[in-house]
């Protein structure tokens, strides 16, 4: 059975801090790893990673994938209160019926003033 | 434009009611998905449609019935639900590039369903 594990489960930091969120996985027929940010409703897409060692960057957020060790990290620098959310890691795998996302439990990030 | 829309935003229904959730996308995506998300849990896949054909059913009870009338629309018909079915129902879509190519799913805002 496919498995995605995120750590920490929750995190409280102060504005300006840098945070690192972790995601490890065990899946068959891996296609990609995706990071989403979920505030009150829909998960919002952040990154899709398919190749090891290539950093994806968007503003203060960056992410990298290690396909040998089966993990990914999401970094947020100079955190702001607007970064408070649940960050979901999901792995896209190819099944007999099509592609399937398996989500981790998420990391709840709270950024305080 | 990466917008997926869902209606209604909120739905309260009794256990004997029949209702439907709707999802729409105009990105030309050919794969559409239904997920169920309980409080403080990650989304769980229910159904996948690829090119308007049901390709994955994650052993969902028959009181949930999906329908894909065309490539832009996805419905979820609800009948005789139980209180434990109360959750946020999320729709997503993706390009479905096929041949095992990576594919990004974009989510709608969800329908918050309460079953009394």
Interface residues (C-beta under 8 A of the other chain):
Chain A: X29 X31 X32 X34 X36 X41 X42 X43 X44 X45 X48 X50 X88 X90 X92 X94 X95 X97 X98 X99 X100 X101 X102 X103 X104 X105 X106
Chain B: X2 X4 X31 X33 X41 X42 X43 X44 X45 X48 X50 X55 X56 X88 X90 X94 X96 X100 X101 X102 X103 X104 X105 X106 X107 X108 X109 X110
